[in-house]
Amino acid sequence: MRYCFKTLILFLAVTLSVSIDTIGQTKTDSISKEIVNLTKKDKKKKKKKRKKKKKKVKLPKIDLSHWKVTLPVANEKGKPYNIEPPEILDFAKNEIAKPYMYIDSTRGAIVFHAMPTNSKTRNTKYTRSELREQMVPGSNKKNWTFEDGGYMRAKIAMDASSKDSKGKYHRTIIMQIHGRLTDEQRDLIGEDDNNAPPILKIYWDKGKIRIKTKVLKNLNATYEEMLHEDAWGNDKGFNFEQEVGFKKFTLEVKVSKGKMVIILNKNEYKVYEDIHMRKWGIFENYFKAGNYFQSRDKGSFSKVRFYELEVSH
């Protein structure tokens, strides 16, 4: 009887010990799993933080090596302040440029900021923070004709704009094709500069994209007569149907002999292919892009973001 009792006690002791070990092992396994899970969560959080940090810095996809910029601030001679290549490549470090042309690294864009100042280029009352194409960096002498052809593409968004007394947004010119007289043409008509009219102006106009171009007033005008600025008048203009507002949009300009095509967001097109485009072939041209602000109202301004800008010929 005593032997059976001792055996029973021994059996219960062994069973209890095994149960305790099992419970302890279960708890240990559970704690280990929790530690592993916490470690995984920490790693995921760190990865997310790293991704967020990487996303914070974005740079615009714009090569400025063939552009100069005109800013709405005067230089020491009282003329608009220009930055040409190669200095423009370091525009972000230029203290004079910083208020008018700067990088928005959260959005990956260059912001062009313009407002009314006394820094106006010749033949206009408006100011600009605007790029001018230079086929040869640092020189305005080399340009292109419609026969040479040209292509410009940009991804843009209006960042901010003031409103007029009627509560309507001020408008600005965001892209251009500007004409230019050769030295020979300039001398032929007795001008003192090489300025010719712009054949294309693309406006951000109250949230929509508006196009203006030129028409020859007298289709029988001679070569020499066509070189004069007053030989050309404004067309009626054209508005794309889409309203871009303050959202991103893409503009493309394609030029070839006697033809000019403007494309908005790859789904709206405006084609100019007529006698006026063919007559325009006598001029050299260059592209412009940025913010050519169209107001002199006190306190008015606009800021335009350029995410991408490319040109080819």
C-alpha positions in Angstrom: 0.0 0.0 0.0 2.8 2.4 1.0 4.6 1.5 -2.2 1.5 2.3 -4.3 1.1 5.7 -2.5 4.8 6.6 -3.1 4.5 5.6 -6.7 1.4 7.9 -7.1 3.1 10.8 -5.4 6.1 10.3 -7.7 3.9 10.2 -10.8 2.0 13.4 -9.8 5.4 15.2 -9.1 6.7 14.2 -12.5 3.4 15.2 -14.3 3.4 18.5 -12.5 7.0 19.2 -13.4 6.4 18.4 -17.0 3.3 20.6 -17.0 5.3 23.5 -15.5 8.1 23.0 -18.1 5.5 22.9 -20.9 3.8 26.1 -19.6 7.1 27.7 -19.2 8.2 26.7 -22.7 4.9 27.9 -24.1 5.3 31.3 -22.4 8.9 31.5 -23.6 7.8 30.6 -27.2 5.0 33.2 -26.9 7.4 35.9 -25.7 9.9 35.0 -28.4 7.2 35.3 -31.1 6.2 38.7 -29.6 9.9 39.9 -29.7 10.2 38.7 -33.3 7.0 40.4 -34.3 8.1 43.7 -32.6 11.4 43.5 -34.4 9.7 43.0 -37.7 7.4 46.0 -37.0 10.3 48.2 -36.1 12.1 47.2 -39.3 8.9 48.1 -41.3 8.6 51.4 -39.5 12.3 52.2 -40.2 11.8 51.3 -43.9 8.8 53.6 -44.1 10.7 56.4 -42.5 13.5 55.9 -45.0 11.1 56.0 -47.9 9.5 59.1 -46.5 12.9 60.8 -46.2 13.7 59.8 -49.8 10.4 61.2 -51.0 11.0 64.6 -49.4 13.7 65.7 -51.8 12.7 65.9 -55.5 14.5 67.7 -58.3 13.0 69.1 -61.5 13.8 67.3 -64.8 15.1 70.5 -66.4 18.5 71.0 -68.1 19.3 74.7 -68.0 22.5 74.5 -70.0 20.9 76.1 -73.1 18.7 78.7 -71.3 19.2 82.2 -69.9 16.7 83.7 -67.5 15.4 87.3 -67.1 14.2 88.2 -63.7 11.9 91.1 -62.4 14.8 92.8 -60.7 17.2 95.4 -62.0 21.0 95.1 -62.3 23.5 97.9 -61.5 22.7 99.6 -64.8 18.9 99.6 -64.1 18.2 96.9 -66.7 16.6 93.5 -66.1 18.9 91.1 -64.3 19.9 88.1 -66.5 21.7 84.9 -65.7 23.2 83.0 -68.6 25.0 79.6 -68.9 27.0 78.4 -67.2 26.1 80.6 -64.2 22.4 79.6 -64.4 23.3 76.1 -63.5 23.9 77.4 -60.0 20.9 79.7 -59.9 19.7 78.1 -56.6 22.8 79.6 -54.8 22.3 83.1 -56.4 21.0 85.4 -53.7 19.5 87.8 -56.3 17.6 85.0 -58.0 16.2 83.3 -55.0 13.0 85.4 -54.6 12.1 85.0 -58.3 13.5 81.6 -59.4 13.9 78.7 -56.9 13.5 75.0 -56.5 10.5 73.5 -54.7 12.1 70.2 -53.6 8.9 68.8 -52.1 7.2 68.9 -55.5 10.3 68.6 -57.8 9.8 71.9 -59.7 11.4 75.2 -60.5 9.1 78.0 -59.4 9.1 81.2 -61.4 7.8 84.2 -59.4 6.9 87.5 -61.0 5.3 90.7 -59.9 5.2 94.3 -61.2 8.5 96.1 -60.8 10.6 98.7 -62.6 12.6 96.0 -64.2 11.0 95.8 -67.7 12.6 94.7 -70.9 12.3 96.8 -74.0 9.0 97.1 -75.9 6.9 96.0 -72.9 5.3 97.3 -69.7 5.2 93.9 -68.0 7.8 92.1 -66.0 9.0 88.5 -66.1 10.8 85.6 -64.6 11.3 83.8 -67.8 13.7 81.5 -69.7 15.1 82.3 -73.1 16.5 79.5 -75.3 20.1 79.8 -76.3 21.2 77.3 -78.9 24.8 78.3 -78.2 25.1 78.8 -74.5 25.7 82.4 -73.6 24.8 83.8 -77.0 21.6 85.0 -78.6 23.0 85.0 -82.1 22.2 81.4 -83.1 18.5 80.7 -83.6 16.2 78.6 -85.8 13.6 78.9 -88.5 10.4 77.0 -89.1 12.1 75.1 -91.9 14.7 74.0 -89.3 11.9 72.9 -87.1 11.6 72.8 -83.3 9.9 71.0 -80.4 9.2 72.1 -76.9 7.5 70.2 -74.1 6.8 71.2 -70.5 5.0 69.9 -67.5 3.6 72.9 -65.6 1.2 73.9 -62.8 0.1 77.3 -61.6 1.3 77.6 -58.0 -0.4 80.8 -57.0 -2.0 83.9 -58.6 -3.5 87.1 -57.3 -6.9 88.4 -58.4 -7.9 91.7 -60.0 -10.6 94.1 -58.7 -13.3 91.9 -60.3 -12.1 88.9 -58.4 -10.6 87.2 -61.5 -7.2 85.7 -61.5 -4.4 87.7 -63.2 -3.1 86.0 -66.3 0.5 85.2 -67.3 2.3 83.9 -70.4 3.9 80.5 -69.7 5.4 79.6 -73.1 6.4 81.6 -76.3 8.0 81.4 -79.7 9.6 84.7 -80.3 10.8 86.0 -83.6 14.2 87.6 -84.2 15.7 89.7 -87.0 19.1 88.6 -88.3 21.7 91.4 -88.3 21.2 91.7 -92.1 17.4 92.1 -91.7 17.9 94.6 -88.9 20.2 96.7 -91.0 17.9 96.4 -94.1 15.0 98.1 -92.3 17.1 100.5 -90.3 16.2 99.1 -86.8 18.5 99.5 -83.8 17.8 96.0 -82.4 17.0 92.5 -83.5 13.5 92.3 -82.0 10.7 90.8 -84.1 7.1 89.9 -82.9 6.3 86.7 -81.1 4.5 84.2 -83.4 3.2 82.3 -80.4 2.1 83.2 -76.9 0.5 80.6 -74.6 -1.4 82.0 -71.6 -2.6 80.6 -68.3 -5.8 82.6 -68.4 -8.2 82.3 -65.4 -7.5 78.6 -65.2 -7.6 77.8 -68.9 -4.9 77.7 -71.6 -5.2 80.4 -74.3 -3.2 80.7 -77.5 -2.4 83.9 -79.4 -0.5 84.1 -82.7 0.2 86.6 -85.5 -1.3 87.2 -88.9 0.1 89.2 -91.8 -2.0 92.2 -92.4 -1.2 92.6 -96.1 -0.7 89.2 -97.8 0.9 91.0 -100.8 3.6 92.7 -98.6 7.2 92.6 -99.9 10.0 90.8 -98.1 11.2 94.0 -96.6 7.8 95.1 -95.6 7.1 91.9 -93.7 10.2 92.4 -91.6 8.5 95.4 -89.8 6.7 94.6 -86.6 3.7 96.6 -87.5 3.2 94.4 -90.6 1.8 91.8 -88.3 -1.4 91.8 -86.3 -2.9 89.7 -83.5 -5.3 86.8 -84.4 -8.6 86.3 -82.4 -7.0 83.7 -80.1 -8.0 80.2 -79.2 -9.0 78.6 -75.9 -8.5 74.9 -75.1 -11.7 73.3 -73.7 -10.0 71.8 -70.7 -9.7 73.7 -67.5 -6.3 73.1 -65.9 -6.8 75.4 -62.9 -4.0 74.8 -60.4 -3.4 71.2 -61.4 -0.4 69.8 -63.4 -0.7 69.8 -67.2 1.5 69.1 -70.2 2.0 71.4 -73.2 3.8 70.5 -76.4 4.7 72.8 -79.3 5.8 71.3 -82.6 7.0 73.5 -85.4 7.9 72.6 -89.0 7.9 74.4 -92.3 4.7 76.4 -92.6 3.1 74.6 -89.6 2.7 75.0 -85.9 0.9 72.5 -83.5 0.1 73.1 -79.9 -1.0 70.1 -77.8 -2.5 70.1 -74.3 -2.3 67.0 -72.2 -1.9 64.8 -75.3 -5.7 65.0 -76.1 -6.4 68.5 -77.3 -4.7 69.9 -80.4 -4.6 73.3 -82.2 -3.0 73.3 -85.6 -1.9 76.4 -87.5 -1.1 75.6 -91.2 -1.9 78.5 -93.4 -0.5 81.4 -95.5 0.5 83.3 -92.3 2.7 80.4 -91.1 4.3 80.1 -94.5 5.0 83.9 -94.6 6.5 83.7 -91.1 9.3 81.5 -92.5 11.4 84.6 -93.1 12.1 85.0 -89.4 14.5 83.3 -87.0 13.0 82.2 -83.7 13.7 81.0 -80.2 11.6 79.4 -77.4 10.7 81.0 -74.1 9.2 79.5 -71.0 8.4 80.6 -67.5 6.3 83.4 -66.1 5.8 86.6 -68.2 3.3 88.3 -65.8 0.5 90.3 -67.5 -0.5 92.8 -64.8 0.7 96.1 -63.3 -1.9 96.0 -60.5 -0.5 97.0 -57.1 0.3 93.9 -55.0 -0.4 91.5 -57.9 1.8 88.4 -58.5 1.9 84.9 -59.9 4.0 81.8 -59.3 4.4 79.1 -61.9 5.9 75.7 -61.3 7.8 73.9 -64.1 8.4 70.2 -63.4 9.8 69.3 -66.8 11.1 71.2 -69.8 12.7 70.0 -72.9 13.6 71.4 -76.3 14.9 69.8 -79.5 15.6 70.7 -83.1 
